[in-house]
Amino acid sequence: MKMIGFLMQFEEGTGVPKYMQLYQRLKEDMLKGRMKKGEKLPSVRSVASSLGVSKITVENAYNQLLVEGFVESVPKSGYFVQDLESTTMIFGEELPHSIEEEEPFQEVVTDGASEGTFHFQEWKKAINGVLEYEQEALLSAGDCQGEYALRYEIAKFIYQSRGVRAKPSQVVVGAGIQVLFSLLAAFLRQKTKEIAFEYPGFSKGMYIFEDHGYDTMKIPIDEEGLVLKELEESSAKIVYVSPSHQYPTGSVMPIKKRMQLLSWAERVDGYIIEDDYDSMLRYEGYPVPALQGISTSDRVIYAGSFSKLLLPSLRISFIILPKALLPSFHEVRNRYSQSVSKIEQLALASYMKEGSFLRHLRRIRMLYGKKNQLLVDAFKKNPTKDFQLVGKESGLHVVLSFAPKIQLEKMVHIAREEGILLEGVEEYPDNRILVFPYSGISDDQMEDVVKKIVSIAHEAKKS
């Protein structure tokens, strides 16, 4: 080991600490057989003196070798090289490795937030306020159900805007509806292992319950939403619906059917999961009151999200549980960590409390209302018999219902090559529909994109 003093030279400016350079050199000597089994390493003091480094540097290098099993420490005797025959076979000669830059996959994006819809300065102010005034709160992980300040603001806002009645104790926050559905699936199984979903509908939600071992049933929809007769003939006691803006068709469930659905839930001792998807972005008439708000029997689990209203990258959603389900929820809540950053939760609470969220909501209703009208006008200017436009009254997508002669897989493929996102071939194989999200398309591009879609449909016809 005297060679260390003569041959070991530290490389400056590499960013690699000296103890790591020493550790790597010793490890290499052991792996290549230059240091044999049972050989004693020089004392910490002698190596430090020989190399002109501190004893801490040498101790750190030796400790790293000890942790990885290259040496053993014998009290009052020192460090000794371990048997490395099997280790040599595992490590062998270190192969050169470099990380090369790759061309990132270019995802087609037409469903993001439109540029200019979100005022980042107001959000930055909310974030900075948390960092400046909530430092003590940030030292803890927080409430697994969601921060009380945010749950309070959600309960207040959702009552004012949608007529939903809830206390903060009924609100559960999570990073996206799918995370919250996984939580629902965990404790609703105490009641049943069957659940019905409107179809076509939120297939990802259905997959989550299937992954949790539920038997799922597809209930068809008509122009008024869920076909209630089909639900009543099933054995389901839980049903998922989006009554105020059915995804993907955009249909709205009338009040008579809503009351019938609530009666069904009470009759079978069941529950309704109401996804209030895009309900606040309605361009014709007023938003329809939520199902939960007109219920008198506390049978509705209400689900909402800020992702479409604020930013897709801000993954904050929530559910509102009936009081009767709170004991079941409390049994499982501590098994799950909170999935939303505490900083973002407190920032959103402040953003809502200061009125920034309501101002933002008024602004995007106006901007997306204009964009929606541009879309509708563009389709009117470019008529076609290849598909029909469905569900244009609200939300940030429309549905294209295609004639039998159009090859949908080909349609989606050509559209993607043109940078246009059309979805639904895999999700809705029984229906001839595609979902066209348009929120990320600029106003100036709208008519050109619509013209391309019409042209692609003509190109995708069966020969």
FENFENHU-V670162 format. One record per residue. RES is the residue in three letters. PSI is psi as a letter, one per 20 degrees, with the letter a starting at -180 (NA if undefined). BURIAL is 1 if it has 24 or more other ideal C-beta (glycine too) atoms within 12 Angstrom, else 0. D_CENTER is the distance of its C-alpha to the mean C-alpha in Angstrom with 2 decimals. Layout:
# FENFENHU-V670162
RES_PSI_BURIAL_D_CENTER, RES_PSI_BURIAL_D_CENTER
This chain:
# FENFENHU-V670162
MET_i_1_54.99, LYS_h_0_57.35, MET_h_0_55.78, ILE_g_1_52.77, GLY_h_0_54.99, PHE_h_0_56.29, LEU_h_0_53.37, MET_o_1_50.18, GLN_p_0_49.18, PHE_p_0_46.01, GLU_p_0_44.06, GLU_q_0_43.41, GLY_j_0_40.58, THR_i_0_38.19, GLY_i_0_35.86, VAL_p_0_36.61, PRO_q_0_38.30, LYS_h_1_41.86, TYR_h_1_41.24, MET_h_0_38.65, GLN_g_1_41.19, LEU_g_1_43.83, TYR_g_1_41.58, GLN_h_1_40.70, ARG_g_1_44.44, LEU_g_1_45.52, LYS_g_1_42.88, GLU_g_1_44.06, ASP_h_1_47.67, MET_g_1_46.90, LEU_h_1_44.97, LYS_j_0_47.72, GLY_j_0_50.47, ARG_h_0_52.05, MET_p_1_51.61, LYS_r_0_52.76, LYS_p_0_51.93, GLY_i_0_53.55, GLU_p_0_54.22, LYS_p_0_53.99, LEU_q_1_51.96, PRO_q_1_54.00, SER_q_0_53.85, VAL_g_1_51.22, ARG_g_0_54.05, SER_h_0_55.73, VAL_g_1_52.60, ALA_g_1_51.66, SER_g_0_55.21, SER_h_0_55.42, LEU_i_1_52.19, GLY_k_0_52.56, VAL_r_1_49.29, SER_q_0_48.62, LYS_h_0_48.77, ILE_h_0_45.15, THR_g_1_44.12, VAL_g_1_46.04, GLU_g_1_44.89, ASN_h_1_41.21, ALA_g_1_41.90, TYR_g_1_43.83, ASN_h_0_41.19, GLN_g_1_38.52, LEU_h_1_40.93, LEU_g_1_41.52, VAL_h_0_37.85, GLU_i_0_37.42, GLY_j_0_40.63, PHE_h_1_42.85, VAL_r_1_45.41, GLU_q_1_46.61, SER_p_0_48.01, VAL_o_0_51.46, PRO_p_0_52.56, LYS_j_0_55.47, SER_h_0_55.57, GLY_b_1_52.52, TYR_p_1_49.86, PHE_q_1_50.66, VAL_p_1_49.03, GLN_r_1_47.52, ASP_o_0_48.18, LEU_j_1_45.88, GLU_g_0_47.04, SER_h_0_43.88, THR_g_0_41.78, THR_h_0_43.46, MET_h_0_42.58, ILE_g_0_38.90, PHE_g_0_38.71, GLY_b_0_41.57, GLU_p_0_41.91, GLU_p_0_38.90, LEU_q_0_37.67, PRO_p_0_36.95, HIS_p_0_33.26, SER_q_0_31.60, ILE_o_0_28.12, GLU_q_0_28.57, GLU_p_0_26.41, GLU_q_0_24.90, GLU_o_0_24.14, PRO_q_0_20.37, PHE_p_0_19.02, GLN_o_0_19.22, GLU_q_0_16.44, VAL_p_0_17.78, VAL_o_0_16.12, THR_j_1_17.54, ASP_j_1_14.65, GLY_a_1_13.78, ALA_q_1_15.54, SER_q_1_19.27, GLU_p_0_21.05, GLY_i_0_22.87, THR_h_1_20.90, PHE_p_1_19.35, HIS_n_0_21.98, PHE_h_0_20.66, GLN_h_0_23.87, GLU_h_1_23.25, TRP_h_1_19.81, LYS_h_0_21.51, LYS_g_0_24.23, ALA_g_1_21.97, ILE_g_1_20.40, ASN_h_0_23.96, GLY_g_1_25.29, VAL_g_1_23.10, LEU_h_0_24.15, GLU_g_0_27.75, TYR_i_0_28.29, GLU_k_1_25.81, GLN_g_0_26.57, GLU_h_0_27.86, ALA_h_1_24.81, LEU_i_0_22.60, LEU_i_0_24.75, SER_r_0_23.25, ALA_h_0_19.88, GLY_a_1_19.87, ASP_p_1_19.49, CYS_i_1_17.15, GLN_i_1_17.13, GLY_q_1_16.22, GLU_p_1_18.78, TYR_g_0_21.75, ALA_g_1_22.14, LEU_g_1_18.80, ARG_h_1_19.41, TYR_g_1_22.86, GLU_h_1_21.84, ILE_g_1_19.38, ALA_g_1_22.26, LYS_g_1_24.69, PHE_g_1_22.78, ILE_h_1_21.77, TYR_g_1_25.44, GLN_h_0_26.81, SER_h_1_24.65, ARG_i_1_24.13, GLY_j_1_26.82, VAL_p_1_24.50, ARG_o_1_26.45, ALA_q_1_24.80, LYS_q_0_25.52, PRO_h_1_23.10, SER_i_1_23.65, GLN_i_1_22.05, VAL_p_1_18.75, VAL_p_1_15.80, VAL_q_1_12.84, GLY_r_1_9.37, ALA_m_1_5.88, GLY_q_1_5.02, ILE_h_1_7.91, GLN_h_1_7.36, VAL_g_1_7.64, LEU_h_1_10.52, PHE_h_1_12.00, SER_h_1_12.37, LEU_g_1_14.21, LEU_g_1_16.24, ALA_h_1_17.23, ALA_h_1_18.49, PHE_i_1_21.00, LEU_i_1_21.87, ARG_i_0_23.47, GLN_h_0_26.34, LYS_g_1_27.24, THR_r_1_26.66, LYS_k_0_25.13, GLU_q_1_25.13, ILE_q_1_22.80, ALA_q_1_23.32, PHE_p_1_20.92, GLU_q_1_22.16, TYR_p_1_22.53, PRO_q_1_21.54, GLY_b_1_18.33, PHE_n_1_14.73, SER_h_1_15.24, LYS_h_0_11.82, GLY_g_1_12.60, MET_g_1_16.03, TYR_h_0_15.06, ILE_g_1_13.39, PHE_h_1_16.72, GLU_h_0_18.69, ASP_h_0_17.16, HIS_j_1_18.42, GLY_j_0_21.81, TYR_q_1_22.08, ASP_p_0_24.36, THR_q_1_22.75, MET_p_1_24.92, LYS_o_1_24.42, ILE_p_1_26.23, PRO_r_1_27.28, ILE_q_1_27.08, ASP_a_0_29.78, GLU_i_0_30.20, GLU_j_0_29.81, GLY_b_1_26.66, LEU_p_1_26.79, VAL_o_1_30.21, LEU_h_1_31.26, LYS_g_0_34.18, GLU_h_0_31.99, LEU_g_1_29.92, GLU_h_0_33.18, GLU_i_0_34.59, SER_r_1_31.69, SER_j_0_31.49, ALA_q_1_28.01, LYS_i_1_27.74, ILE_p_1_24.10, VAL_q_1_22.81, TYR_p_1_19.61, VAL_q_1_20.54, SER_m_1_19.46, PRO_h_1_23.01, SER_i_1_22.83, HIS_n_1_21.13, GLN_p_1_20.78, TYR_p_1_18.11, PRO_i_1_19.21, THR_h_1_22.91, GLY_j_1_22.82, SER_q_1_25.57, VAL_p_1_26.37, MET_p_1_27.76, PRO_r_0_31.18, ILE_h_0_32.32, LYS_g_0_34.71, LYS_h_1_32.11, ARG_g_1_29.81, MET_h_0_32.74, GLN_h_1_33.46, LEU_g_1_29.93, LEU_h_1_30.25, SER_h_0_33.66, TRP_g_1_32.31, ALA_g_1_29.86, GLU_h_0_32.77, ARG_h_0_35.15, VAL_j_1_33.13, ASP_l_0_31.85, GLY_a_1_28.29, TYR_q_1_25.07, ILE_p_1_23.14, ILE_o_1_19.36, GLU_o_1_19.31, ASP_o_1_16.21, ASP_l_1_17.44, TYR_p_1_15.47, ASP_j_1_16.85, SER_h_1_19.96, MET_i_1_20.66, LEU_m_1_21.01, ARG_p_1_24.25, TYR_i_1_26.93, GLU_o_0_29.82, GLY_a_0_31.12, TYR_q_0_29.39, PRO_p_1_26.08, VAL_p_1_26.89, PRO_q_1_26.88, ALA_q_1_24.24, LEU_g_1_25.41, GLN_h_1_24.85, GLY_h_1_27.23, ILE_i_1_30.08, SER_p_1_29.80, THR_i_0_32.61, SER_j_1_31.85, ASP_l_1_28.50, ARG_j_1_26.94, VAL_p_1_23.69, ILE_o_1_20.19, TYR_p_1_18.59, ALA_p_1_14.88, GLY_r_1_13.77, SER_q_1_11.10, PHE_i_1_11.72, SER_g_1_9.25, LYS_h_1_12.09, LEU_h_1_14.80, LEU_e_1_14.08, LEU_q_1_11.78, PRO_h_1_8.70, SER_i_0_8.15, LEU_n_1_8.71, ARG_n_1_5.75, ILE_o_1_8.56, SER_r_1_9.52, PHE_q_1_12.65, ILE_q_1_15.09, ILE_o_1_18.85, LEU_q_1_20.87, PRO_q_1_24.52, LYS_h_0_26.89, ALA_h_0_28.16, LEU_i_1_24.87, LEU_g_1_24.55, PRO_g_0_26.84, SER_h_1_24.83, PHE_g_1_21.59, HIS_h_0_23.51, GLU_h_0_24.65, VAL_i_1_21.24, ARG_h_1_19.34, ASN_i_0_20.72, ARG_i_0_19.47, TYR_p_1_15.90, SER_q_0_15.10, GLN_p_1_13.28, SER_i_1_9.70, VAL_p_1_10.03, SER_p_1_12.64, LYS_h_1_15.99, ILE_g_1_17.03, GLU_h_1_14.36, GLN_g_1_15.16, LEU_h_1_18.84, ALA_g_1_18.60, LEU_h_1_17.04, ALA_g_1_19.76, SER_g_1_22.35, TYR_h_1_21.10, MET_g_1_21.53, LYS_h_0_24.77, GLU_i_0_26.39, GLY_j_0_25.86, SER_h_1_23.69, PHE_g_1_20.97, LEU_h_0_23.72, ARG_g_0_25.26, HIS_g_1_22.05, LEU_g_1_21.63, ARG_h_0_25.26, ARG_g_1_24.87, ILE_h_1_21.99, ARG_g_1_23.79, MET_g_0_26.76, LEU_g_1_25.12, TYR_h_1_23.02, GLY_g_1_26.10, LYS_g_0_28.14, LYS_g_1_25.74, ASN_g_1_25.74, GLN_h_0_29.53, LEU_g_1_29.79, LEU_g_1_27.84, VAL_g_1_30.09, ASP_h_0_33.18, ALA_h_1_32.31, PHE_h_1_32.14, LYS_h_0_35.41, LYS_i_0_37.05, ASN_m_1_36.02, PRO_q_0_36.83, THR_q_1_36.38, LYS_j_0_37.24, ASP_h_1_34.60, PHE_r_1_31.79, GLN_q_0_31.30, LEU_p_1_28.83, VAL_q_1_27.12, GLY_l_1_25.07, LYS_i_1_25.80, GLU_i_1_26.42, SER_r_1_22.98, GLY_a_1_19.34, LEU_k_1_18.09, HIS_r_1_19.00, VAL_r_1_22.21, VAL_p_1_23.27, LEU_o_1_26.02, SER_o_1_28.28, PHE_q_1_30.38, ALA_q_0_33.96, PRO_h_0_34.77, LYS_i_0_36.22, ILE_p_1_32.95, GLN_o_1_31.26, LEU_h_1_27.55, GLU_g_0_26.50, LYS_h_1_28.86, MET_g_1_27.61, VAL_g_1_23.99, HIS_g_0_25.35, ILE_g_1_27.69, ALA_g_1_25.23, ARG_h_0_22.78, GLU_h_0_25.83, GLU_j_0_26.49, GLY_k_0_23.03, ILE_p_1_22.16, LEU_o_1_19.09, LEU_p_1_20.16, GLU_q_1_18.07, GLY_i_1_19.20, VAL_g_1_21.86, GLU_h_0_20.24, GLU_h_1_18.58, TYR_m_1_21.82, PRO_h_0_24.74, ASP_i_0_27.09, ASN_q_1_26.69, ARG_m_1_27.76, ILE_q_1_24.98, LEU_q_1_22.46, VAL_p_1_19.74, PHE_n_1_20.29, PRO_p_1_17.66, TYR_j_1_19.86, SER_h_1_18.35, GLY_j_1_18.25, ILE_p_1_21.89, SER_q_1_24.53, ASP_h_1_27.36, ASP_h_0_29.86, GLN_i_0_28.18, MET_g_1_27.61, GLU_h_1_30.99, ASP_h_0_31.05, VAL_g_1_27.72, VAL_g_1_29.11, LYS_g_0_32.34, LYS_g_1_30.57, ILE_g_1_28.81, VAL_g_1_32.23, SER_g_0_33.83, ILE_h_1_31.31, ALA_h_1_31.88, HIS_h_1_35.58, GLU_h_0_35.08, ALA_j_1_33.04, LYS_q_0_35.89, LYS_p_0_37.53, SER_NA_0_40.86
